C-alpha cells in the first residue's frame, strides 16, 4: 500500500535574553515556554507514537541549562507561574492542580514547594529530549549557534539575489569566518548535550543560498529544511540531493499551506474542523503524487498561545487521527536521507521562508545594525588584547550577529513593544568595546533612538485555563 511520509519539524528557539552589561536575564520567555511547551510537545508525540523532529537551537539549550534559571523561579509571582503551567503539569502535578483550584492563593510553604517543583521540572526537559532521541521516538536537529541568517553572513550582497531592489548597508566586508563559527559551534554544542553530532539543521528562518548549503555540506551535515518557495515551482513533495565530489546533503522543502494553516489558521477552528482540513489537504497530495514526502515545519512554541487550552485538544485530534491512519506514516528527515533514488538539484536559490531577506536587511534601521557590526569586525583586526579577553569579546560579537535583533528592530512589525531588543543588541556591542578597551562610536550610542520597536506576540487573555480563569498576562516580546 502506498503511504504518504509526513515529516514534522517543530522549531524551538529563543534569542539570548542575557544583558551583556548587567549579566542579568532581561525577559522571562524561556522560562515560561519551558513550563508550557518544551516538555509538552515531545510528550504528546511519544504518547501518540508520532515520529517528529524537534529543532533545538543552541541559544535555547544554553538558557534552559543556565544556573540563573533558578533565580527566576525563586522570585517569580505564583500567579504567573501557575498561569503558564502547561497541560502536562496541570494533569500530572497534584500541587499545581491544588493551587489552580485555590485560584493561586497559597501559603509561603506551598509557594516555596511550587517554585522548587517547577525548577526541577525545567531541569528535566533536556534529559527528556535526550531519552526520547536515544530511544528513537523522536529526532533532533539544530540551527547555527546564535540563529544568524547564514547567507547574509557569508555575503551581505546575497540580499540582492531574491530582491534586486534591496538596499544594502554601507560597507564592503563579509562575515564568512563568523558563519563558519556559528555552524561549527552549533555542532559541538549539540554533541555536548546529546552525545552525537546533529545529522540535520533548520537554517535560521529557513534561509539558504548556494554558498550556505555548501558550508553545511563541507561540515558533513546530512539534511536541511527550507521553504517550498525556493524550489520555484518544482515538486516540493520530494526531497532533493545536492552533491559535491566528496559529500551529499538532502534538502527538504516545507509545505507552506499546511505549515501556515497550523501556525496561523487552525486556532480559529474547532479541533475537528482543523484536522478535517489538514487531512483533506493531505489526501489531495496523496492522490496526486506517486511517493509523497510532506514537510510540515514551523515554530513549536508561540502558535499554541492562540489555541484553547494551549492546543491540547487540537494535538489530541491531529495525532490521534494520524496514528490510526493507514496511508500516513510519520518519519524523521534522517530516515528519508537513506533513499538513494532522490532527484538532484544543480543550483540553489537564495531566500528564506519569507521569500527574500528584507525582514533582516534593507531598511535604514536594520542596515545601521549591519554597519555597526562591520565596524566591530574591523575593530578585531586593529586592536590587541590578551587571548582570553579577545575570546570573550568575540563571543559577544557572535551573539550580536543573531537574526533576532534584525527581526525586531526596524519596520517589519506592527504592534508596539518596549525597547528591550534594541538594548540587548546595543549592550552586547558596548561590551565588545569595553573588553577591547576602545571608546564606542557616537553612532552606536545614538543607534535606534527614533525607532519604534514592535512585537507580533503581544497577547491578551491566556487561553490555557481549564476550569479556573486567571488574570490577564500581558506579554511583550517572545
Secondary structure, DSSP 4 states (H G I P E B T S, - for coil): ---EEEEEEEEE-----B-TTT-SB---HHHHHIIIIITHHHHHHHHHT--EEEEE-HHHHHHHH-TTHHHHHHHS-HHHHHHT--HHHHHH-HHHHHHHHTTT---HHHHHHHHHHHHHHHHHHHHHHHHHHHTTSSEEEB--TT---HHHHH-GGGHHHH-TTPPPPS-----HHHHHHHHHHHHHHHHHHHSS--SEEE-GGG-B-HHHHHHHHHTT--EEEEEGGGGTTS--SS-EEEE-SS-EEEEEEE-HHHHHIIIIIGGGS-HHHHHHHHHHHHHHHHHH-SS-EEEEEEESSGGGGGSGGGGHHHHHHHHHHHHT-TTEEE--HHHHTT-TT-EE-S----BBTTBSSTTTSSSHHHHHHHHHHHHHHHHHHH----HHHHHHHHHHHHHHT-HHHHHHSSSS--SB--SHHHHHHHHHHHHHHHHTT-PPPHHHHHTTTT---B-TT-B-S-S--SSSPPPP--B---
